Amino acid sequence: MSALITPELVALDKNLGAAPSSVIRHLAELIVGAGRATEIEGLYADALAREAKTATGIPGGLAIPHCRSSAVTEPTLALARLTSPVDFGAKDGPADLVFLIAAPEGADQEHLKILAKLARSLMKSDFTAALRAAKSPAEIVELVTNVIAPVTVGAGAAAAGNANAGTGSSSSSSVKRIVAVTACPTGIAHTYMAADSLVAAAKAAGVDLQVETQGSAGLTMLDPAVIAAADAVIFAVDVDVRGRERFAGKPVIQAPVKRGIDEPAKLIQDALAAARNPNARRVGGNVGVVEADTKNEHFGQKVKRALLTGVSYMIPFVAGGGLLIALGFLLGGYEITKVADVVVLQNSLFNLPEGGLLIYLGAVFFKIGALSMGFLVPALGGYIAYAIADRPGIAPGFVAGAVAGFMGAGFLGGIAGGLLAGVAAASFARLDVPRWLRSLMPVVIIPLVASIVASGLMFLVLGGPIAWITTNLNEWLTGMSGASAIILGLILGLMMGFDLGGPVNKVAYAFAVAGLGTATIANQAPWQIMAAVMAAGMVPPLAMALATVVDKKLFSLVERENGKAAWLLGASFISEGAIPFAAADVFRVIPASMIGAGVTGALSMAWGVTSKAPHGGVFVFFAIDSFPLWALAIAIGTVVAAFVVIVLKRYAVRKSSVDAETPALVNA
């Protein structure tokens, strides 16, 4: 392994201008001049793009611009010690020590662990003081090398500094416990510096803090027992938290990762305040779901994770598209479907069609919504592939999904195409290729070859049979009526109430959403299914809210406070509003939620209510035909679920309670 920094990568006591961009460019030139990057412009552009996301200045006169770039051939550090400090956005002023950390797109884990260790060392005042006192580039190189020397290739996460930093546990019940997650877009520097700053601040405050760093040096997830014992959670992140649902129900403070470096003490105090506040914002998600290390997943778990990821990314396309279509119908009437294309192409605000402004706006809204809905299958395929193969899988998955849509294979075709694309992309990503070819793999070769494989199989083998299945399924739904429709509504309702936003709930919701693209005035079954699913999903939080009002003594103070919020969450179709209740009493709340949601789903289907909007609850009333009947179905299910949970809480005694009372009865 070559040295990460050499004397030619050090610029001592230079005046490099007043702008961060000029400093970054000079350091990029040093890296290219040392033969460690292929071009200045590519590296410079990537570093500036990262700088635009979050300022890289940190307290103490330091700045650590950093990036991954296809122009970089090996992990590299370049340092400028400035005679005229430059403002990189730190709260305490400009920086005189600037490290540019450059990593290749496909940098191996051991190099990234070393870069992370260096970033953490910059938080130590004795190290930065030595850098400022150094007399020569060689002395700088020696200082940096001594810091990273304990890390050797193959040493693992522990050698690079603990992946999960912490202040240590305490047996005292009076000590507050907090868990935190830190993550930044590149995962090289800010992730680990924020973790160390939070740990130091927690130690000073007498708080037990455990931090999970989701960075490039790898991820070791916090022990579920540690999370369960925590009083609050801090997310100091600029990207999505992996496994966010593990923290479901915990009071949460979320902030940019840079605040973890600049204001760690404030974040600790905010988290302590949230732990004491029953109305504090809490982490949403499914209770009890833990995202395991994907390396240890069996095949079924991997497929489930990929499908749920695809559905979660697909839903925004459908939600926005469905609401826009509903607005189009509201403004232009149902006949707008026949004239929308002509109106949007041939008319304008200054050349209105026959029927005036409402017809024109209705056509525009309908067409935007229809185009958005057109992304349903490609987005599903693209993000299923992304869940399997990361970014190289996105393009092949989108293409395979588009092929599925073209062939009429629909939702099922999108799933098949996404899985094929993801597996193909992941397989090619594991190939051992020459070093000069690595930078081309994720952006050119893998997307190209995986697209050919996945889309070719869809065209040649799978597309036709799946299209046949999809066509027959749509015909069955179209002809569904009477008892079969009621039974379907009951089943979907039970699924919506089962895990409150979890996998089963999402399967039912995805089934409803997938059908919206095939709904027409003549085929309203998909709209009926959507209405039943949305109504059923609203019941659990509304029922818990009602139960806390009807029989307050059965619920704790915190639950009664959560009940107030559950009214709005339920009305908005956010099933997760019932999660705090399920977390505290799963064997009473879940059965009650399922019964009430099942009743609502069955009634909605029996009464033929339709919804052209996939989300929004009562706030999309204009998109729901027979809204009074729909609201009545929700009200009946809510009353039923509230009644069941009250009865269960009164008369279904917990085993632990019986066990606790038994000795007293015996002694009596």
C-alpha positions in Angstrom: 0.0 0.0 0.0 1.5 3.3 -1.1 1.7 6.2 1.4 -1.4 8.4 1.6 0.6 11.6 1.8 4.1 12.5 0.6 6.1 15.7 0.9 5.1 16.8 -2.7 1.5 16.8 -1.5 2.2 19.4 1.2 2.0 23.2 0.7 3.4 25.0 3.7 2.8 28.7 4.5 1.2 29.6 1.2 -1.2 32.4 0.3 -3.7 30.6 -2.0 -6.3 33.4 -2.3 -9.4 34.3 -0.4 -11.9 31.6 -1.7 -12.2 28.0 -0.7 -12.3 27.1 -4.4 -8.8 28.5 -5.0 -7.4 26.4 -2.2 -9.2 23.3 -3.3 -7.9 23.8 -6.9 -4.3 24.2 -5.7 -4.5 21.0 -3.7 -6.1 19.2 -6.6 -3.2 20.3 -8.8 -0.8 18.8 -6.2 -2.6 15.5 -6.3 -2.6 15.3 -10.1 1.0 16.5 -10.2 1.9 13.6 -7.9 0.4 11.1 -10.4 -2.5 10.2 -8.0 -5.3 11.5 -10.1 -5.9 11.6 -13.9 -7.2 15.1 -14.3 -7.5 18.3 -12.4 -11.0 19.4 -13.6 -12.8 16.2 -12.6 -11.3 16.1 -9.1 -11.8 19.8 -8.6 -15.5 19.6 -9.7 -16.2 16.6 -7.4 -14.6 18.4 -4.5 -16.6 21.5 -5.1 -19.8 19.5 -5.5 -19.2 18.0 -2.1 -18.4 21.4 -0.6 -21.7 22.7 -1.9 -23.6 20.1 0.1 -22.1 21.0 3.5 -19.4 23.5 4.4 -16.3 21.6 5.5 -14.8 24.1 7.9 -14.7 22.9 11.5 -13.8 24.6 14.8 -10.1 25.2 15.5 -9.1 26.8 12.2 -9.5 23.6 10.2 -11.1 22.6 6.9 -11.4 19.1 5.4 -12.8 19.3 1.9 -13.2 15.7 0.7 -14.7 13.7 -2.1 -14.9 10.5 -4.0 -13.9 10.9 -7.6 -13.4 8.7 -10.6 -10.4 10.9 -11.5 -8.6 9.7 -8.3 -6.5 6.6 -8.8 -5.5 6.0 -5.2 -6.5 7.4 -1.8 -4.6 10.6 -1.1 -4.2 13.4 1.4 -3.0 16.9 0.4 -2.4 19.6 3.0 -2.1 23.4 2.7 -1.0 25.5 5.7 -2.1 29.0 4.8 -0.6 32.3 5.7 -3.9 34.0 4.9 -6.7 31.9 6.4 -9.7 31.2 4.2 -13.4 30.9 5.4 -14.7 27.4 4.8 -17.8 28.0 6.8 -16.7 27.1 10.4 -18.5 29.0 13.2 -15.3 30.2 14.8 -13.7 31.7 11.7 -11.5 30.9 8.8 -9.1 28.0 8.4 -5.3 28.0 8.2 -5.0 24.2 7.9 -6.8 22.6 4.9 -6.7 18.9 4.2 -8.1 17.7 0.9 -9.0 14.0 1.3 -9.5 12.4 -2.1 -10.7 8.8 -2.6 -11.4 6.8 -5.7 -15.0 5.8 -6.5 -14.2 2.2 -5.6 -11.8 2.8 -2.7 -11.3 -0.4 -0.6 -12.5 -0.4 3.0 -9.0 -0.4 4.6 -7.9 2.8 2.9 -11.2 4.4 3.9 -10.7 3.4 7.5 -7.4 5.1 7.5 -8.9 8.3 6.1 -11.5 8.1 8.7 -8.9 7.8 11.5 -7.1 10.8 10.2 -10.3 12.8 10.2 -10.9 11.9 13.8 -7.3 12.8 14.8 -7.9 16.3 13.5 -10.3 16.8 16.5 -7.3 16.5 18.8 -5.6 19.8 19.7 -2.2 18.4 20.2 -2.1 16.9 16.7 -3.2 20.1 15.0 -0.7 22.2 17.1 2.1 19.9 15.9 0.9 20.4 12.3 1.1 24.2 12.8 4.6 24.0 14.3 6.1 21.7 11.7 9.1 23.1 9.9 9.0 21.1 6.7 6.8 19.0 4.4 8.7 15.9 5.6 7.8 16.7 9.2 4.1 17.0 8.2 4.3 13.6 6.5 5.9 12.0 9.6 3.2 13.5 11.9 0.4 12.2 9.7 2.0 8.8 9.2 2.4 8.4 12.9 -1.3 9.0 13.4 -2.4 6.5 10.9 0.4 4.0 11.3 -1.4 1.8 13.9 -3.9 0.9 11.1 -2.7 -1.8 8.9 -4.4 -3.4 5.9 -6.7 -6.2 7.1 -6.8 -4.9 10.6 -10.5 -4.5 10.6 -12.9 -1.9 12.0 -11.4 -2.0 15.5 -8.0 -0.8 14.2 -9.5 2.1 12.4 -11.1 3.4 15.5 -14.3 1.8 16.9 -17.1 1.9 14.4 -19.5 2.5 17.2 -18.0 5.1 19.5 -19.3 5.5 23.0 -18.8 6.9 26.5 -19.1 3.5 28.1 -22.1 2.1 29.8 -23.2 2.7 33.4 -25.2 0.6 35.7 -26.8 3.5 37.4 -30.4 3.9 36.5 -30.2 7.6 37.0 -27.8 8.1 34.1 -29.5 9.1 30.9 -28.8 7.0 27.9 -28.7 8.3 24.3 -27.8 6.7 21.1 -26.7 8.5 18.0 -26.1 8.0 14.3 -23.7 10.1 12.3 -23.4 10.0 8.5 -22.4 12.3 5.7 -22.6 12.0 1.9 -19.1 10.7 1.3 -18.7 9.0 4.7 -15.0 9.8 5.0 -14.6 12.7 7.5 -17.6 14.4 9.0 -19.2 11.1 9.9 -16.4 10.2 12.4 -15.6 13.7 13.6 -19.2 14.3 14.6 -19.2 11.0 16.4 -16.1 11.9 18.4 -17.5 15.4 19.2 -20.7 14.0 20.5 -19.0 11.4 22.6 -16.8 14.1 24.2 -19.8 16.3 24.9 -21.8 13.4 26.4 -18.9 12.5 28.7 -18.7 16.1 29.9 -22.5 16.1 30.6 -22.4 12.8 32.4 -24.5 11.1 29.7 -24.1 7.5 28.5 -23.8 7.8 24.7 -23.3 5.2 22.0 -22.7 6.3 18.4 -23.2 4.3 15.2 -21.1 5.7 12.4 -22.6 5.0 9.0 -19.5 5.9 6.9 -17.1 4.5 4.3 -15.1 2.6 6.9 -17.9 0.1 7.3 -21.0 -0.2 9.5 -21.4 -2.1 12.7 -24.9 -1.6 13.9 -25.7 -0.8 17.5 -26.9 -3.7 19.7 -30.7 -3.7 19.7 -30.5 -3.9 23.5 -28.6 -0.6 23.6 -31.2 1.0 21.4 -34.1 -0.4 23.5 -32.5 1.1 26.7 -31.9 4.5 25.2 -34.0 7.5 26.4 -33.5 9.4 23.1 -31.9 9.3 19.7 -29.7 11.9 17.8 -29.4 11.6 14.0 -26.6 13.9 13.0 -26.8 13.1 9.3 -26.9 14.5 5.8 -28.2 11.3 4.2 -30.9 8.7 5.0 -30.3 6.7 8.2 -29.8 3.0 7.3 -32.1 0.9 9.5 -34.0 3.9 10.8 -36.9 1.6 11.8 -34.7 0.1 14.5 -35.2 3.3 16.5 -39.0 3.4 16.1 -40.8 5.2 18.9 -37.8 6.9 20.4 -37.7 10.7 20.9 -35.4 12.0 18.2 -33.3 15.1 17.5 -32.2 15.3 13.9 -29.6 17.8 12.6 -27.0 18.1 9.8 -23.9 16.2 10.5 -21.9 19.4 10.8 -23.9 20.4 13.9 -22.5 17.3 15.5 -19.1 18.8 15.1 -20.0 22.4 15.8 -22.6 22.1 18.5 -22.4 18.7 20.1 -23.3 19.9 23.6 -26.4 21.6 22.3 -27.5 18.4 20.6 -27.0 16.4 23.8 -29.1 18.9 25.8 -31.8 18.9 23.1 -31.9 15.1 23.3 -32.2 15.1 27.1 -35.0 17.6 26.8 -36.8 15.4 24.2 -36.5 12.4 26.5 -38.4 14.3 29.2 -41.1 15.6 26.8 -44.0 13.3 26.1 -44.9 15.4 23.0 -41.4 15.2 21.5 -41.0 14.2 17.9 -40.4 10.4 17.6 -38.8 8.1 15.1 -41.4 6.6 12.8 -41.3 3.1 11.4 -42.3 -0.5 12.3 -41.9 -1.7 15.9 -39.5 -4.5 16.4 -38.0 -4.5 12.9 -34.3 -4.7 12.8 -32.3 -4.3 9.6 -29.7 -7.0 9.9 -26.3 -7.0 8.4 -27.0 -7.6 4.7 -24.1 -10.0 4.4 -25.9 -12.4 6.8 -29.3 -12.2 5.1 -30.7 -15.3 3.5 -32.2 -15.2 0.0 -35.7 -14.5 1.2 -34.7 -11.6 3.4 -32.7 -10.0 0.6 -35.7 -10.3 -1.8 -38.1 -8.8 0.9 -35.7 -5.9 1.6 -35.3 -5.2 -2.1 -39.1 -5.3 -2.7 -39.9 -3.0 0.2 -37.2 -0.6 -0.9 -38.6 -0.5 -4.4 -42.1 0.1 -3.2 -41.0 2.9 -0.8 -39.3 4.8 -3.6 -42.1 4.2 -6.1 -44.9 5.6 -3.8 -44.0 9.3 -4.2 -44.5 9.0 -8.0 -47.9 7.4 -7.5 -49.0 9.7 -4.6 -48.2 12.9 -6.5 -49.5 11.5 -9.8 -52.8 10.2 -8.3 -53.6 13.5 -6.6 -52.9 15.4 -9.8 -55.2 13.1 -11.8 -57.9 13.6 -9.1 -57.4 17.4 -9.5 -57.7 17.0 -13.2 -61.1 15.2 -12.8 -62.2 17.8 -10.3 -61.5 20.7 -12.6 -62.2 19.2 -16.0 -64.6 16.3 -15.4 -64.2 12.7 -16.3 -64.3 13.4 -20.0 -60.9 15.2 -19.6 -59.2 11.8 -20.3 -60.4 12.0 -23.9 -59.1 15.5 -24.7 -56.2 16.1 -22.4 -53.5 15.4 -25.0 -55.0 17.7 -27.5 -55.7 20.5 -25.0 -52.2 20.6 -23.5 -50.5 20.6 -26.9 -52.7 23.0 -28.8 -53.9 25.4 -26.2 -52.4 27.7 -23.6 -53.4 30.3 -20.9 -53.6 32.8 -23.8 -55.5 30.4 -26.1 -58.0 28.6 -23.9 -60.0 25.6 -25.2 -63.7 25.3 -25.4 -64.9 25.2 -21.8 -62.4 27.8 -20.6 -59.7 27.9 -17.9 -61.0 25.0 -15.8 -60.8 22.6 -18.8 -57.3 23.8 -19.6 -56.1 23.4 -16.0 -57.8 20.1 -15.6 -56.1 18.8 -18.7 -52.7 20.1 -17.5 -53.1 18.5 -14.1 -54.4 15.3 -15.5 -51.5 15.0 -18.0 -48.8 15.7 -15.4 -50.4 13.1 -13.1 -50.6 10.5 -15.9 -46.9 11.1 -16.8 -46.0 10.8 -13.1 -47.9 7.5 -12.9 -46.0 6.3 -16.0 -42.9 6.1 -13.8 -44.6 3.6 -11.5 -43.1 0.4 -13.0 -39.7 1.9 -14.0 -39.2 3.4 -10.6 -40.2 0.1 -8.9 -37.7 -1.8 -11.0 -35.0 0.8 -10.6 -35.1 0.9 -6.9 -35.4 -2.8 -6.4 -32.2 -3.1 -8.4 -30.7 -0.3 -6.3 -31.5 -2.2 -3.1 -29.5 -5.2 -4.4 -26.6 -3.6 -6.2 -26.5 0.0 -5.0 -26.2 2.9 -7.6 -24.9 0.7 -10.5 -28.2 -1.1 -10.4 -30.5 2.0 -10.8 -30.2 2.5 -14.6 -30.6 -1.2 -15.5 -33.5 -1.5 -13.1 -35.3 1.5 -14.6 -34.7 0.2 -18.2 -36.0 -3.3 -17.3 -39.0 -1.7 -15.6 -39.7 0.4 -18.7 -39.5 -2.8 -20.8 -42.0 -4.4 -18.5 -44.3 -1.4 -18.9 -43.9 -1.5 -22.7 -44.8 -5.2 -22.8 -47.9 -4.8 -20.5 -46.3 -6.8 -17.7 -47.1 -4.1 -15.2 -46.3 -4.2 -11.5 -45.3 -7.9 -11.6 -43.0 -7.2 -14.6 -41.4 -4.3 -12.7 -40.6 -6.6 -9.8 -39.1 -9.3 -12.1 -37.1 -6.8 -14.1 -35.8 -5.0 -11.0 -34.7 -8.3 -9.4 -33.0 -9.4 -12.6 -31.2 -6.1 -13.0 -30.1 -6.0 -9.4 -28.7 -9.5 -9.5 -26.9 -8.9 -12.8 -25.4 -5.6 -11.6 -24.3 -7.0 -8.3 -22.7 -10.0 -10.0 -20.7 -7.9 -12.4 -19.7 -5.6 -9.5 -17.9 -8.5 -7.8 -15.7 -9.2 -10.8 -12.0 -8.7 -10.3 -11.0 -6.3 -13.1 -7.8 -4.4 -13.8 -7.2 -1.3 -11.8 -7.5 1.0 -14.8 -10.9 -0.4 -15.5 -12.4 0.0 -12.0 -13.5 3.6 -12.4 -15.5 2.7 -15.5 -17.3 -0.2 -13.9 -20.0 1.6 -11.8 -20.8 4.3 -14.4 -20.5 2.6 -17.8 -19.8 -1.2 -17.9 -22.1 -2.5 -15.1 -25.1 -0.4 -16.2 -24.6 -1.3 -19.9 -24.1 -5.1 -19.4 -26.8 -5.4 -16.7 -29.3 -3.5 -18.8 -28.6 -5.9 -21.7 -29.0 -9.0 -19.5 -32.1 -7.9 -17.6 -34.0 -6.2 -20.4 -33.0 -9.0 -22.8 -34.5 -11.6 -20.5 -37.7 -9.5 -20.2 -38.1 -9.3 -23.9 -37.1 -12.8 -24.8 -38.3 -14.9 -21.9 -40.3 -13.4 -19.0 -42.2 -10.4 -20.4 -44.8 -12.3 -22.4 -45.9 -14.7 -19.6 -46.0 -12.0 -17.0 -48.1 -9.8 -19.3 -50.6 -12.6 -19.6 -50.8 -13.0 -15.9 -51.2 -9.3 -15.4 -54.0 -9.1 -18.0 -55.9 -11.9 -16.4 -55.5 -10.4 -13.0 -56.9 -7.1 -14.2 -59.8 -8.8 -15.8 -60.6 -10.7 -12.5 -60.5 -7.4 -10.6 -62.7 -5.7 -13.1 -65.3 -8.5 -12.8 -65.2 -8.7 -9.0 -68.4 -7.8 -7.2 -70.6 -8.9 -4.3 -69.1 -11.3 -1.7 -65.7 -11.6 -3.4 -65.2 -7.8 -3.3 -66.1 -7.8 0.4 -63.7 -10.6 1.2 -60.9 -8.9 -0.6 -61.6 -5.7 1.4 -61.6 -7.6 4.6 -58.2 -9.3 3.8 -56.6 -6.0 2.8 -57.9 -4.3 5.9 -56.5 -7.0 8.1 -53.1 -6.6 6.4 -53.2 -2.8 6.9 -53.8 -3.2 10.6 -51.3 -6.0 11.1 -48.0 -4.2 11.4 -48.8 -0.5 11.1 -46.5 0.5 8.2 -44.4 -2.6 8.2 -43.9 -5.2 5.4 -47.4 -6.7 5.5 -49.0 -3.2 5.6 -46.8 -2.1 2.6 -47.7 -5.2 0.6 -51.4 -4.4 0.8 -50.7 -0.7 0.1 -48.4 -1.6 -2.9 -51.1 -3.9 -4.3 -53.6 -1.0 -4.2 -51.2 1.6 -5.6 -50.1 -0.7 -8.4 -53.6 -1.0 -9.8 -54.2 2.7 -10.1 -52.3 2.8 -13.4 -54.9 0.5 -14.9 -58.0 2.2 -13.5 -60.5 3.8 -15.9 -64.0 5.1 -15.8 -65.1 1.7 -17.1 -62.8 -0.2 -14.7 -63.2 1.3 -11.3 -62.1 -1.8 -9.3 -58.6 -0.4 -8.6 -60.1 2.8 -7.3 -62.3 0.8 -5.0 -59.4 -1.2 -3.7 -57.4 2.1 -3.1 -60.3 3.6 -1.1 -60.6 0.4 1.0 -56.9 0.3 1.8 -56.6 4.0 2.7 -59.7 3.8 4.9 -58.4 0.7 6.7 -55.0 2.2 7.2 -56.6 5.2 9.0 -58.4 3.1 11.6 -55.6 2.0 14.0 -54.4 5.5 15.1 -58.0 6.9 15.1 -59.1 3.9 17.3 -56.2 4.4 19.8 -57.0 8.1 20.0 -60.7 7.4 20.7 -59.9 4.7 23.3 -57.7 7.2 25.2 -60.7 9.5 25.4 -63.3 6.9 26.3 -61.4 5.1 29.1 -58.4 7.3 30.1 -57.4 5.2 33.1 -56.4 2.3 30.9 -53.6 4.4 29.3 -50.5 6.1 30.7 -50.0 9.8 30.6 -47.6 9.5 27.7 -50.1 7.3 25.8 -52.9 9.9 26.4 -50.6 12.6 25.0 -49.9 10.4 22.0 -53.6 9.9 21.6 -54.0 13.6 20.9 -51.6 13.5 18.0 -53.1 10.2 16.7 -56.3 12.0 15.7 -54.4 14.0 13.1 -52.1 11.2 12.1 -55.1 8.9 11.5 -57.0 11.5 9.6 -53.9 11.9 7.4 -53.6 8.2 6.7 -50.5 7.7 8.7 -50.9 4.2 10.3 -47.6 4.7 12.2 -49.6 6.9 14.6 -50.6 3.7 16.5 -47.0 2.5 16.8 -46.4 3.9 20.3 -49.5 2.1 21.6 -48.5 -1.2 19.9 -45.0 -0.9 21.3 -46.3 -0.7 24.8 -49.0 -3.4 24.4 -48.6 -5.3 21.2 -50.9 -8.3 22.0 -53.9 -6.1 22.6 -53.4 -3.2 20.2 -52.5 -5.2 17.1 -55.6 -7.6 17.2 -57.9 -4.7 17.8 -56.3 -2.7 15.0 -56.7 -5.7 12.6 -60.4 -6.2 13.5 -61.3 -2.6 13.1 -59.3 -2.1 9.8 -60.8 -5.4 8.4 -64.4 -4.1 9.1 -63.6 -0.8 7.4 -62.0 -2.4 4.4 -65.0 -4.8 3.9 -67.6 -2.0 4.3 -65.8 0.3 1.8 -65.7 -2.4 -0.8 -69.3 -3.4 -0.1 -70.5 0.2 -0.7 -68.4 0.6 -3.8 -66.5 3.7 -2.7 -63.7 4.8 -5.0 -60.5 6.9 -4.4 -58.4 8.3 -7.2 -55.8 9.5 -4.7 -53.4 7.0 -3.1 -52.7 9.1 0.0 -53.9 12.0 2.1 -56.7 10.7 4.2 -59.7 13.0 4.7 -57.7 15.9 3.1 -58.2 14.4 -0.4 -62.0 14.3 0.0 -62.4 15.7 -3.5 -60.8 12.6 -5.0 -63.1 10.2 -3.1 -66.5 9.4 -4.6 -69.3 8.7 -2.0 -67.1 10.4 0.7 -69.9 10.2 3.4 -70.1 6.4 3.0 -66.3 6.2 3.1 -66.1 8.3 6.3 -68.9 6.2 7.8 -66.9 3.0 7.1 -63.9 4.6 8.9 -66.0 5.7 11.8 -67.5 2.2 12.3 -64.1 0.5 12.1 -62.7 3.0 14.5 -65.4 2.4 17.1 -65.0 -1.4 16.7 -61.2 -1.3 17.2 -61.5 1.1 20.1 -64.1 -1.2 21.8 -61.9 -4.3 21.3 -58.8 -2.7 22.7 -60.7 -1.4 25.7 -62.2 -4.8 26.4 -58.8 -6.5 26.0 -57.1 -4.1 28.3 -59.8 -4.5 30.9 -60.2 -8.3 30.9 -57.2 -9.9 29.0 -54.7 -10.0 31.8 -51.0 -10.1 30.9 -49.2 -13.2 31.9 -46.5 -11.2 33.6 -49.1 -9.5 35.7 -50.6 -12.9 36.7 -47.2 -14.2 37.6 -46.5 -11.1 39.7 -49.7 -11.5 41.7 -49.6 -15.3 42.3 -47.2 -15.2 45.3 -49.5 -12.8 47.1 -52.5 -15.0 46.5 -50.6 -18.1 47.8 -49.5 -16.3 50.9 -53.0 -15.1 51.6 
